[in-house]
Amino acid sequence: MSGAALFAVADGFRAEAINLAYIVACALFILGIKLLGKAATARRGNLLSSIGMLVAVVAVLFDRVITDKGAGGYLLLGSALALGAVIGAVFAARVKMTGMPELVALLNGFGGLASFLVAWAEYSKDLTSAISRDLSVAAGVPVMATIVIGGVTFSGSMLAWGKLSGRLGGRPVLFKGRHLANAALALALAASLILFCSPLDGARPAVFYTALALSLLLGVTAVLPIGGGDMPVVISLLNSLSGMAAASTGFILRNNVLIVSGCLVGASGVILTVIMCKAMNRSVGNLLFGGFGAAGGGASAAGRLSGEPKAASVEDAFLVLEAARSVVIIPGYGMAVAQAQHAVRELGEKLEANGAEVKYAIHPVAGRMPGHMNVLLAEADVPYEQLCEMDAVNPALPMTDVAIVIGANDVVNPAAATDKGSPIYGMPIIRAHEARTVFVLKRGRGAGFSGIENELFLMPNTRMLYGDAKATVTRLVAEFGK
């Protein structure tokens, strides 16, 4: 067999091995996502997905770098991988759970930016060839789709990061004619896609850069009117968009694993967004165009119930909890801020040792990112079978002795069911107010992140335990040890 024939056989074997590696990577992605559905298997799912990504990266290196860049390509990409690994390790070690929502928003933005830059690079590389003369629809649509979706994802995620981190405030910014402006931007981007795939000769670069700028602008104008209370759903939606941008990039690069992984992220993000919108009794359109939280809602609560929230001491709360036979703990973002999840688990164990049945009620949009409370409680080794969804725990609350609300606000606000003038009217809530006694652990007297006053705090069966949640729960645990 000649050298050329041997080379052809080796090249064919390499191609088959790479395709097999792509299939393995995709299978690991799918299995990893499935395992992420339960707290007990989530860590294993995350590990399998990470291994799948490693397999995919190594396969791409052998697929593209050997043939395209040689040793220089390995050095360049190796340096980039090492830098990314260092940055990721620093984030993993230093970012607290309270900072996780804005970190997720930031990573969504980086995913969109990566796809955006790949499409831009491919456009620039082919500027003097087919793209500038006779561009087919099959070649032009992925480039422009990636630019649009990646640009919207990047700028929108950066704005979401600013809101979640407090740098830009959590209130929605409503401007006159925002719906018309967003519609005009969307129509202009659609027109750019059509024009980009038309025989425009020298006009095509102007169309491309116009679409580039408009996509970045649309991400800002779309997220700017969305309030902080909707940020968990926005993060989920932006995560879906980052996956769609990656899938579109896969069509540009003709890379199957990128297409599959992008579609998995995009589809799972859409499903999660729909689930969370249903949990809030709102449509995706209402979320994007409603301006949630623009109106205060505090006057409505003050008008319906008079008086001031009634404070209680830790000693008073202990006496009630000691006699309780059933307790439901309802966590919210305040628990994450105080890093109180481990103390909460200890309190749950003390209550169980005292003969009480303890459950943890998790609202789908509690916290500031999807699954925020589940992650916190899993980190503290709270038994998975004690975590209850809203629909499962609500029927039992009227027979519950004590409900302990730790840093939650809108998800337990009775106004959602009783006050038609409230911005959250119609949103399903955990009906903590139906318990015989309610203890609310809260740092201060202000409204929550969305700015809506909570009627629960004024109800006759509610007592407020003001102060740092971790310190308060720790003192309760200590009372049980006396």
Contacts in CASP RR format, 6 or more apart in sequence:
PFRMAT RR
TARGET T0000
AUTHOR 0000-0000-0000
METHOD contacts of the structure
MODEL  1
MSGAALFAVADGFRAEAINLAYIVACALFILGIKLLGKAATARRGNLLSS
IGMLVAVVAVLFDRVITDKGAGGYLLLGSALALGAVIGAVFAARVKMTGM
PELVALLNGFGGLASFLVAWAEYSKDLTSAISRDLSVAAGVPVMATIVIG
GVTFSGSMLAWGKLSGRLGGRPVLFKGRHLANAALALALAASLILFCSPL
DGARPAVFYTALALSLLLGVTAVLPIGGGDMPVVISLLNSLSGMAAASTG
FILRNNVLIVSGCLVGASGVILTVIMCKAMNRSVGNLLFGGFGAAGGGAS
AAGRLSGEPKAASVEDAFLVLEAARSVVIIPGYGMAVAQAQHAVRELGEK
LEANGAEVKYAIHPVAGRMPGHMNVLLAEADVPYEQLCEMDAVNPALPMT
DVAIVIGANDVVNPAAATDKGSPIYGMPIIRAHEARTVFVLKRGRGAGFS
GIENELFLMPNTRMLYGDAKATVTRLVAEFGK
1 9 0 8 1.000
14 62 0 8 1.000
17 62 0 8 1.000
18 59 0 8 1.000
18 62 0 8 1.000
18 63 0 8 1.000
19 256 0 8 1.000
21 55 0 8 1.000
21 56 0 8 1.000
21 58 0 8 1.000
21 59 0 8 1.000
22 56 0 8 1.000
22 59 0 8 1.000
22 256 0 8 1.000
22 257 0 8 1.000
22 260 0 8 1.000
24 52 0 8 1.000
24 55 0 8 1.000
25 52 0 8 1.000
25 53 0 8 1.000
25 55 0 8 1.000
25 56 0 8 1.000
25 59 0 8 1.000
25 257 0 8 1.000
25 261 0 8 1.000
26 256 0 8 1.000
26 257 0 8 1.000
26 260 0 8 1.000
26 261 0 8 1.000
28 48 0 8 1.000
28 49 0 8 1.000
28 51 0 8 1.000
28 52 0 8 1.000
28 55 0 8 1.000
29 49 0 8 1.000
29 52 0 8 1.000
29 53 0 8 1.000
29 260 0 8 1.000
29 261 0 8 1.000
29 264 0 8 1.000
30 264 0 8 1.000
31 45 0 8 1.000
31 48 0 8 1.000
32 44 0 8 1.000
32 45 0 8 1.000
32 46 0 8 1.000
32 48 0 8 1.000
32 49 0 8 1.000
33 45 0 8 1.000
33 49 0 8 1.000
33 264 0 8 1.000
33 268 0 8 1.000
34 45 0 8 1.000
35 41 0 8 1.000
35 42 0 8 1.000
35 44 0 8 1.000
35 45 0 8 1.000
35 48 0 8 1.000
36 42 0 8 1.000
36 45 0 8 1.000
36 46 0 8 1.000
36 49 0 8 1.000
38 384 0 8 1.000
39 374 0 8 1.000
39 377 0 8 1.000
39 378 0 8 1.000
39 384 0 8 1.000
39 387 0 8 1.000
40 384 0 8 1.000
42 378 0 8 1.000
53 261 0 8 1.000
56 257 0 8 1.000
56 261 0 8 1.000
57 81 0 8 1.000
59 257 0 8 1.000
60 255 0 8 1.000
60 257 0 8 1.000
61 74 0 8 1.000
61 77 0 8 1.000
65 73 0 8 1.000
65 74 0 8 1.000
65 77 0 8 1.000
69 76 0 8 1.000
91 103 0 8 1.000
95 103 0 8 1.000
96 339 0 8 1.000
97 336 0 8 1.000
97 339 0 8 1.000
97 341 0 8 1.000
97 372 0 8 1.000
97 375 0 8 1.000
97 376 0 8 1.000
97 379 0 8 1.000
98 336 0 8 1.000
98 337 0 8 1.000
98 339 0 8 1.000
99 164 0 8 1.000
99 165 0 8 1.000
100 369 0 8 1.000
100 372 0 8 1.000
100 375 0 8 1.000
101 164 0 8 1.000
101 231 0 8 1.000
101 232 0 8 1.000
101 235 0 8 1.000
101 367 0 8 1.000
101 368 0 8 1.000
101 369 0 8 1.000
101 372 0 8 1.000
102 160 0 8 1.000
102 161 0 8 1.000
102 162 0 8 1.000
102 164 0 8 1.000
102 165 0 8 1.000
104 235 0 8 1.000
104 239 0 8 1.000
104 369 0 8 1.000
105 157 0 8 1.000
105 158 0 8 1.000
105 160 0 8 1.000
105 161 0 8 1.000
105 162 0 8 1.000
105 164 0 8 1.000
105 235 0 8 1.000
105 238 0 8 1.000
106 157 0 8 1.000
106 158 0 8 1.000
106 161 0 8 1.000
108 153 0 8 1.000
108 157 0 8 1.000
108 160 0 8 1.000
108 235 0 8 1.000
108 238 0 8 1.000
108 239 0 8 1.000
108 241 0 8 1.000
108 242 0 8 1.000
109 153 0 8 1.000
109 154 0 8 1.000
109 156 0 8 1.000
109 157 0 8 1.000
109 158 0 8 1.000
109 161 0 8 1.000
109 238 0 8 1.000
109 242 0 8 1.000
110 154 0 8 1.000
111 150 0 8 1.000
111 153 0 8 1.000
111 154 0 8 1.000
111 242 0 8 1.000
111 243 0 8 1.000
111 245 0 8 1.000
111 246 0 8 1.000
112 149 0 8 1.000
112 150 0 8 1.000
112 151 0 8 1.000
112 153 0 8 1.000
112 154 0 8 1.000
112 157 0 8 1.000
112 241 0 8 1.000
112 242 0 8 1.000
112 245 0 8 1.000
112 246 0 8 1.000
113 150 0 8 1.000
113 151 0 8 1.000
113 153 0 8 1.000
113 154 0 8 1.000
114 246 0 8 1.000
114 249 0 8 1.000
115 146 0 8 1.000
115 149 0 8 1.000
115 150 0 8 1.000
115 153 0 8 1.000
115 242 0 8 1.000
115 245 0 8 1.000
115 246 0 8 1.000
115 248 0 8 1.000
115 249 0 8 1.000
116 146 0 8 1.000
116 147 0 8 1.000
116 150 0 8 1.000
116 151 0 8 1.000
116 153 0 8 1.000
116 154 0 8 1.000
116 245 0 8 1.000
118 146 0 8 1.000
118 249 0 8 1.000
118 252 0 8 1.000
118 253 0 8 1.000
119 142 0 8 1.000
119 143 0 8 1.000
119 144 0 8 1.000
119 146 0 8 1.000
119 147 0 8 1.000
119 150 0 8 1.000
119 248 0 8 1.000
119 249 0 8 1.000
119 252 0 8 1.000
120 147 0 8 1.000
120 212 0 8 1.000
122 143 0 8 1.000
122 252 0 8 1.000
122 253 0 8 1.000
123 131 0 8 1.000
123 143 0 8 1.000
123 147 0 8 1.000
123 208 0 8 1.000
126 132 0 8 1.000
127 205 0 8 1.000
130 136 0 8 1.000
130 139 0 8 1.000
131 139 0 8 1.000
131 140 0 8 1.000
131 143 0 8 1.000
131 204 0 8 1.000
132 201 0 8 1.000
132 202 0 8 1.000
132 204 0 8 1.000
132 205 0 8 1.000
133 199 0 8 1.000
133 201 0 8 1.000
134 199 0 8 1.000
135 196 0 8 1.000
135 197 0 8 1.000
135 204 0 8 1.000
136 197 0 8 1.000
137 197 0 8 1.000
140 196 0 8 1.000
140 197 0 8 1.000
141 193 0 8 1.000
141 197 0 8 1.000
142 248 0 8 1.000
142 249 0 8 1.000
142 250 0 8 1.000
142 251 0 8 1.000
142 252 0 8 1.000
143 196 0 8 1.000
143 252 0 8 1.000
144 192 0 8 1.000
144 193 0 8 1.000
144 196 0 8 1.000
144 197 0 8 1.000
144 208 0 8 1.000
144 211 0 8 1.000
145 193 0 8 1.000
145 248 0 8 1.000
146 245 0 8 1.000
146 248 0 8 1.000
146 249 0 8 1.000
146 252 0 8 1.000
147 208 0 8 1.000
147 211 0 8 1.000
147 212 0 8 1.000
147 215 0 8 1.000
148 189 0 8 1.000
148 193 0 8 1.000
148 211 0 8 1.000
148 215 0 8 1.000
149 215 0 8 1.000
149 241 0 8 1.000
149 244 0 8 1.000
149 245 0 8 1.000
149 248 0 8 1.000
150 215 0 8 1.000
150 241 0 8 1.000
150 242 0 8 1.000
150 245 0 8 1.000
151 212 0 8 1.000
151 215 0 8 1.000
151 216 0 8 1.000
151 219 0 8 1.000
151 245 0 8 1.000
152 215 0 8 1.000
152 216 0 8 1.000
152 218 0 8 1.000
152 219 0 8 1.000
152 222 0 8 1.000
152 241 0 8 1.000
153 219 0 8 1.000
153 238 0 8 1.000
153 241 0 8 1.000
153 242 0 8 1.000
153 245 0 8 1.000
154 216 0 8 1.000
155 215 0 8 1.000
155 216 0 8 1.000
155 217 0 8 1.000
155 218 0 8 1.000
155 219 0 8 1.000
155 220 0 8 1.000
155 223 0 8 1.000
156 219 0 8 1.000
156 220 0 8 1.000
156 222 0 8 1.000
156 223 0 8 1.000
156 238 0 8 1.000
157 238 0 8 1.000
157 242 0 8 1.000
159 168 0 8 1.000
159 219 0 8 1.000
159 220 0 8 1.000
159 223 0 8 1.000
159 224 0 8 1.000
160 223 0 8 1.000
160 231 0 8 1.000
160 234 0 8 1.000
160 235 0 8 1.000
160 238 0 8 1.000
162 168 0 8 1.000
162 169 0 8 1.000
163 169 0 8 1.000
163 170 0 8 1.000
163 223 0 8 1.000
163 227 0 8 1.000
163 228 0 8 1.000
163 231 0 8 1.000
164 170 0 8 1.000
164 228 0 8 1.000
164 231 0 8 1.000
164 368 0 8 1.000
170 227 0 8 1.000
170 228 0 8 1.000
170 229 0 8 1.000
170 231 0 8 1.000
170 449 0 8 1.000
171 227 0 8 1.000
171 228 0 8 1.000
171 293 0 8 1.000
171 294 0 8 1.000
171 451 0 8 1.000
172 224 0 8 1.000
172 225 0 8 1.000
172 226 0 8 1.000
172 227 0 8 1.000
172 228 0 8 1.000
172 291 0 8 1.000
172 292 0 8 1.000
172 293 0 8 1.000
172 294 0 8 1.000
173 224 0 8 1.000
173 225 0 8 1.000
174 225 0 8 1.000
174 291 0 8 1.000
174 294 0 8 1.000
175 181 0 8 1.000
175 224 0 8 1.000
175 225 0 8 1.000
178 221 0 8 1.000
178 224 0 8 1.000
178 225 0 8 1.000
179 289 0 8 1.000
181 221 0 8 1.000
182 218 0 8 1.000
182 221 0 8 1.000
182 222 0 8 1.000
185 214 0 8 1.000
185 217 0 8 1.000
185 218 0 8 1.000
185 221 0 8 1.000
186 218 0 8 1.000
188 210 0 8 1.000
188 214 0 8 1.000
189 211 0 8 1.000
189 214 0 8 1.000
189 215 0 8 1.000
189 218 0 8 1.000
192 207 0 8 1.000
192 208 0 8 1.000
192 210 0 8 1.000
192 211 0 8 1.000
192 214 0 8 1.000
193 211 0 8 1.000
195 203 0 8 1.000
195 204 0 8 1.000
195 207 0 8 1.000
196 204 0 8 1.000
196 207 0 8 1.000
196 208 0 8 1.000
196 211 0 8 1.000
200 207 0 8 1.000
222 288 0 8 1.000
223 234 0 8 1.000
225 289 0 8 1.000
225 290 0 8 1.000
225 291 0 8 1.000
226 234 0 8 1.000
226 287 0 8 1.000
226 288 0 8 1.000
226 291 0 8 1.000
226 292 0 8 1.000
227 291 0 8 1.000
227 292 0 8 1.000
227 293 0 8 1.000
227 294 0 8 1.000
227 450 0 8 1.000
228 292 0 8 1.000
228 293 0 8 1.000
228 368 0 8 1.000
228 449 0 8 1.000
228 450 0 8 1.000
229 292 0 8 1.000
229 293 0 8 1.000
229 365 0 8 1.000
229 410 0 8 1.000
229 449 0 8 1.000
229 450 0 8 1.000
230 287 0 8 1.000
230 292 0 8 1.000
231 368 0 8 1.000
231 369 0 8 1.000
232 276 0 8 1.000
232 365 0 8 1.000
232 367 0 8 1.000
232 368 0 8 1.000
232 369 0 8 1.000
232 370 0 8 1.000
232 372 0 8 1.000
233 273 0 8 1.000
233 276 0 8 1.000
233 277 0 8 1.000
233 280 0 8 1.000
233 287 0 8 1.000
233 365 0 8 1.000
234 287 0 8 1.000
235 368 0 8 1.000
235 369 0 8 1.000
235 370 0 8 1.000
236 269 0 8 1.000
236 272 0 8 1.000
236 273 0 8 1.000
236 276 0 8 1.000
236 370 0 8 1.000
237 269 0 8 1.000
237 273 0 8 1.000
237 284 0 8 1.000
237 287 0 8 1.000
239 265 0 8 1.000
239 266 0 8 1.000
239 269 0 8 1.000
239 272 0 8 1.000
240 265 0 8 1.000
240 266 0 8 1.000
240 267 0 8 1.000
240 268 0 8 1.000
240 269 0 8 1.000
240 270 0 8 1.000
240 272 0 8 1.000
240 273 0 8 1.000
241 266 0 8 1.000
242 265 0 8 1.000
242 266 0 8 1.000
243 261 0 8 1.000
243 262 0 8 1.000
243 263 0 8 1.000
243 265 0 8 1.000
243 266 0 8 1.000
244 262 0 8 1.000
244 265 0 8 1.000
244 266 0 8 1.000
246 258 0 8 1.000
246 261 0 8 1.000
246 262 0 8 1.000
246 265 0 8 1.000
247 258 0 8 1.000
247 259 0 8 1.000
247 261 0 8 1.000
247 262 0 8 1.000
247 263 0 8 1.000
247 266 0 8 1.000
249 255 0 8 1.000
249 258 0 8 1.000
250 256 0 8 1.000
250 258 0 8 1.000
250 259 0 8 1.000
251 259 0 8 1.000
272 370 0 8 1.000
273 284 0 8 1.000
274 284 0 8 1.000
275 364 0 8 1.000
276 364 0 8 1.000
276 365 0 8 1.000
276 370 0 8 1.000
277 283 0 8 1.000
277 284 0 8 1.000
277 287 0 8 1.000
279 363 0 8 1.000
279 364 0 8 1.000
279 365 0 8 1.000
279 390 0 8 1.000
279 427 0 8 1.000
279 428 0 8 1.000
280 287 0 8 1.000
280 364 0 8 1.000
280 365 0 8 1.000
280 424 0 8 1.000
280 427 0 8 1.000
280 428 0 8 1.000
281 426 0 8 1.000
281 427 0 8 1.000
281 428 0 8 1.000
282 292 0 8 1.000
282 427 0 8 1.000
292 423 0 8 1.000
292 424 0 8 1.000
292 450 0 8 1.000
293 423 0 8 1.000
293 450 0 8 1.000
293 451 0 8 1.000
293 452 0 8 1.000
294 423 0 8 1.000
295 423 0 8 1.000
296 423 0 8 1.000
296 451 0 8 1.000
296 452 0 8 1.000
296 453 0 8 1.000
297 415 0 8 1.000
297 421 0 8 1.000
297 422 0 8 1.000
297 423 0 8 1.000
297 451 0 8 1.000
297 452 0 8 1.000
297 453 0 8 1.000
298 447 0 8 1.000
298 452 0 8 1.000
298 453 0 8 1.000
300 415 0 8 1.000
300 419 0 8 1.000
300 421 0 8 1.000
300 422 0 8 1.000
300 453 0 8 1.000
301 415 0 8 1.000
301 419 0 8 1.000
301 422 0 8 1.000
301 452 0 8 1.000
301 453 0 8 1.000
301 454 0 8 1.000
301 455 0 8 1.000
301 458 0 8 1.000
302 453 0 8 1.000
304 415 0 8 1.000
304 418 0 8 1.000
304 419 0 8 1.000
304 455 0 8 1.000
305 455 0 8 1.000
305 458 0 8 1.000
305 459 0 8 1.000
306 458 0 8 1.000
307 458 0 8 1.000
308 458 0 8 1.000
309 440 0 8 1.000
309 445 0 8 1.000
309 457 0 8 1.000
309 458 0 8 1.000
309 462 0 8 1.000
309 464 0 8 1.000
310 462 0 8 1.000
310 463 0 8 1.000
310 464 0 8 1.000
311 463 0 8 1.000
311 464 0 8 1.000
311 465 0 8 1.000
311 466 0 8 1.000
312 439 0 8 1.000
312 463 0 8 1.000
312 464 0 8 1.000
312 465 0 8 1.000
313 465 0 8 1.000
314 465 0 8 1.000
314 472 0 8 1.000
314 475 0 8 1.000
314 476 0 8 1.000
314 479 0 8 1.000
315 479 0 8 1.000
316 463 0 8 1.000
317 439 0 8 1.000
317 463 0 8 1.000
317 465 0 8 1.000
317 476 0 8 1.000
318 476 0 8 1.000
318 479 0 8 1.000
318 480 0 8 1.000
320 401 0 8 1.000
320 402 0 8 1.000
320 437 0 8 1.000
320 439 0 8 1.000
321 327 0 8 1.000
321 351 0 8 1.000
321 356 0 8 1.000
321 402 0 8 1.000
321 476 0 8 1.000
322 354 0 8 1.000
322 480 0 8 1.000
323 401 0 8 1.000
324 351 0 8 1.000
324 356 0 8 1.000
324 401 0 8 1.000
324 402 0 8 1.000
324 437 0 8 1.000
325 355 0 8 1.000
325 356 0 8 1.000
325 357 0 8 1.000
325 401 0 8 1.000
326 356 0 8 1.000
326 357 0 8 1.000
326 396 0 8 1.000
326 399 0 8 1.000
326 400 0 8 1.000
326 401 0 8 1.000
326 402 0 8 1.000
327 348 0 8 1.000
327 351 0 8 1.000
327 356 0 8 1.000
327 357 0 8 1.000
327 358 0 8 1.000
327 359 0 8 1.000
327 400 0 8 1.000
327 401 0 8 1.000
327 402 0 8 1.000
327 403 0 8 1.000
327 404 0 8 1.000
328 358 0 8 1.000
328 359 0 8 1.000
328 360 0 8 1.000
328 361 0 8 1.000
328 388 0 8 1.000
328 393 0 8 1.000
328 396 0 8 1.000
328 397 0 8 1.000
328 400 0 8 1.000
328 402 0 8 1.000
328 403 0 8 1.000
328 404 0 8 1.000
328 432 0 8 1.000
328 435 0 8 1.000
329 344 0 8 1.000
329 347 0 8 1.000
329 348 0 8 1.000
329 358 0 8 1.000
329 359 0 8 1.000
329 360 0 8 1.000
329 361 0 8 1.000
329 403 0 8 1.000
329 404 0 8 1.000
329 406 0 8 1.000
330 360 0 8 1.000
330 361 0 8 1.000
330 363 0 8 1.000
330 403 0 8 1.000
330 404 0 8 1.000
330 405 0 8 1.000
330 406 0 8 1.000
330 408 0 8 1.000
330 411 0 8 1.000
330 412 0 8 1.000
330 430 0 8 1.000
330 432 0 8 1.000
331 341 0 8 1.000
331 344 0 8 1.000
331 360 0 8 1.000
331 362 0 8 1.000
331 366 0 8 1.000
331 373 0 8 1.000
331 376 0 8 1.000
331 377 0 8 1.000
331 406 0 8 1.000
331 407 0 8 1.000
331 408 0 8 1.000
332 363 0 8 1.000
332 366 0 8 1.000
332 367 0 8 1.000
332 372 0 8 1.000
332 373 0 8 1.000
332 406 0 8 1.000
332 407 0 8 1.000
332 408 0 8 1.000
332 409 0 8 1.000
332 411 0 8 1.000
333 366 0 8 1.000
333 367 0 8 1.000
333 368 0 8 1.000
333 372 0 8 1.000
333 407 0 8 1.000
333 408 0 8 1.000
333 449 0 8 1.000
334 340 0 8 1.000
334 406 0 8 1.000
334 407 0 8 1.000
334 408 0 8 1.000
334 443 0 8 1.000
334 469 0 8 1.000
335 341 0 8 1.000
335 344 0 8 1.000
335 373 0 8 1.000
335 376 0 8 1.000
335 406 0 8 1.000
335 407 0 8 1.000
335 469 0 8 1.000
336 367 0 8 1.000
336 368 0 8 1.000
336 372 0 8 1.000
336 373 0 8 1.000
336 376 0 8 1.000
337 407 0 8 1.000
337 443 0 8 1.000
337 469 0 8 1.000
338 443 0 8 1.000
338 468 0 8 1.000
338 469 0 8 1.000
338 470 0 8 1.000
338 471 0 8 1.000
339 470 0 8 1.000
340 406 0 8 1.000
340 469 0 8 1.000
340 470 0 8 1.000
340 473 0 8 1.000
341 376 0 8 1.000
341 377 0 8 1.000
341 379 0 8 1.000
341 380 0 8 1.000
341 382 0 8 1.000
342 380 0 8 1.000
343 470 0 8 1.000
343 473 0 8 1.000
343 474 0 8 1.000
343 477 0 8 1.000
344 377 0 8 1.000
344 380 0 8 1.000
344 382 0 8 1.000
344 406 0 8 1.000
344 473 0 8 1.000
345 377 0 8 1.000
345 380 0 8 1.000
345 381 0 8 1.000
345 382 0 8 1.000
346 473 0 8 1.000
346 474 0 8 1.000
346 477 0 8 1.000
347 473 0 8 1.000
347 476 0 8 1.000
347 477 0 8 1.000
347 480 0 8 1.000
348 358 0 8 1.000
350 476 0 8 1.000
350 477 0 8 1.000
350 480 0 8 1.000
350 481 0 8 1.000
351 358 0 8 1.000
351 480 0 8 1.000
352 358 0 8 1.000
353 480 0 8 1.000
354 480 0 8 1.000
356 401 0 8 1.000
358 386 0 8 1.000
359 386 0 8 1.000
359 388 0 8 1.000
359 393 0 8 1.000
359 396 0 8 1.000
360 377 0 8 1.000
360 382 0 8 1.000
360 386 0 8 1.000
360 387 0 8 1.000
360 388 0 8 1.000
361 388 0 8 1.000
361 390 0 8 1.000
361 393 0 8 1.000
361 430 0 8 1.000
361 432 0 8 1.000
362 371 0 8 1.000
362 373 0 8 1.000
362 374 0 8 1.000
362 377 0 8 1.000
362 387 0 8 1.000
362 388 0 8 1.000
362 389 0 8 1.000
362 390 0 8 1.000
363 373 0 8 1.000
363 390 0 8 1.000
363 408 0 8 1.000
363 411 0 8 1.000
363 412 0 8 1.000
363 429 0 8 1.000
363 430 0 8 1.000
364 370 0 8 1.000
364 371 0 8 1.000
364 389 0 8 1.000
364 390 0 8 1.000
365 411 0 8 1.000
366 372 0 8 1.000
366 373 0 8 1.000
366 408 0 8 1.000
366 411 0 8 1.000
367 373 0 8 1.000
368 449 0 8 1.000
374 387 0 8 1.000
377 387 0 8 1.000
378 384 0 8 1.000
390 428 0 8 1.000
390 429 0 8 1.000
390 430 0 8 1.000
391 428 0 8 1.000
393 430 0 8 1.000
394 430 0 8 1.000
394 431 0 8 1.000
394 434 0 8 1.000
397 403 0 8 1.000
397 430 0 8 1.000
397 431 0 8 1.000
397 432 0 8 1.000
397 434 0 8 1.000
397 435 0 8 1.000
398 434 0 8 1.000
398 435 0 8 1.000
400 434 0 8 1.000
400 435 0 8 1.000
400 436 0 8 1.000
401 435 0 8 1.000
401 436 0 8 1.000
401 437 0 8 1.000
402 435 0 8 1.000
402 436 0 8 1.000
402 437 0 8 1.000
402 438 0 8 1.000
402 439 0 8 1.000
403 432 0 8 1.000
403 435 0 8 1.000
403 437 0 8 1.000
403 438 0 8 1.000
403 439 0 8 1.000
404 438 0 8 1.000
404 439 0 8 1.000
404 441 0 8 1.000
405 412 0 8 1.000
405 432 0 8 1.000
405 438 0 8 1.000
405 439 0 8 1.000
405 440 0 8 1.000
405 441 0 8 1.000
405 456 0 8 1.000
406 441 0 8 1.000
406 469 0 8 1.000
406 473 0 8 1.000
407 440 0 8 1.000
407 441 0 8 1.000
407 442 0 8 1.000
407 443 0 8 1.000
407 469 0 8 1.000
408 430 0 8 1.000
409 447 0 8 1.000
409 448 0 8 1.000
409 449 0 8 1.000
409 450 0 8 1.000
409 452 0 8 1.000
409 454 0 8 1.000
410 416 0 8 1.000
410 424 0 8 1.000
410 427 0 8 1.000
410 429 0 8 1.000
410 448 0 8 1.000
410 450 0 8 1.000
410 452 0 8 1.000
410 454 0 8 1.000
411 429 0 8 1.000
411 430 0 8 1.000
412 429 0 8 1.000
412 430 0 8 1.000
412 431 0 8 1.000
412 432 0 8 1.000
412 433 0 8 1.000
412 454 0 8 1.000
412 456 0 8 1.000
413 422 0 8 1.000
413 424 0 8 1.000
413 429 0 8 1.000
413 452 0 8 1.000
413 454 0 8 1.000
413 455 0 8 1.000
413 456 0 8 1.000
414 429 0 8 1.000
414 431 0 8 1.000
414 433 0 8 1.000
414 455 0 8 1.000
414 456 0 8 1.000
414 459 0 8 1.000
415 422 0 8 1.000
415 424 0 8 1.000
415 425 0 8 1.000
415 452 0 8 1.000
415 454 0 8 1.000
415 455 0 8 1.000
416 422 0 8 1.000
416 424 0 8 1.000
416 425 0 8 1.000
416 426 0 8 1.000
416 427 0 8 1.000
416 428 0 8 1.000
416 429 0 8 1.000
417 425 0 8 1.000
417 426 0 8 1.000
417 429 0 8 1.000
417 431 0 8 1.000
418 455 0 8 1.000
419 425 0 8 1.000
419 455 0 8 1.000
422 452 0 8 1.000
423 450 0 8 1.000
423 452 0 8 1.000
424 450 0 8 1.000
424 452 0 8 1.000
432 438 0 8 1.000
432 456 0 8 1.000
433 455 0 8 1.000
433 456 0 8 1.000
433 459 0 8 1.000
433 461 0 8 1.000
433 462 0 8 1.000
435 461 0 8 1.000
436 461 0 8 1.000
437 461 0 8 1.000
437 463 0 8 1.000
438 456 0 8 1.000
438 459 0 8 1.000
438 461 0 8 1.000
438 462 0 8 1.000
438 463 0 8 1.000
439 462 0 8 1.000
439 463 0 8 1.000
439 464 0 8 1.000
439 465 0 8 1.000
440 456 0 8 1.000
440 457 0 8 1.000
440 462 0 8 1.000
440 463 0 8 1.000
440 464 0 8 1.000
440 465 0 8 1.000
441 465 0 8 1.000
441 467 0 8 1.000
441 469 0 8 1.000
441 472 0 8 1.000
441 473 0 8 1.000
442 457 0 8 1.000
442 464 0 8 1.000
442 465 0 8 1.000
442 466 0 8 1.000
442 467 0 8 1.000
442 469 0 8 1.000
443 466 0 8 1.000
443 467 0 8 1.000
443 468 0 8 1.000
443 469 0 8 1.000
444 466 0 8 1.000
444 467 0 8 1.000
445 466 0 8 1.000
447 453 0 8 1.000
447 454 0 8 1.000
448 454 0 8 1.000
456 462 0 8 1.000
457 464 0 8 1.000
465 472 0 8 1.000
END
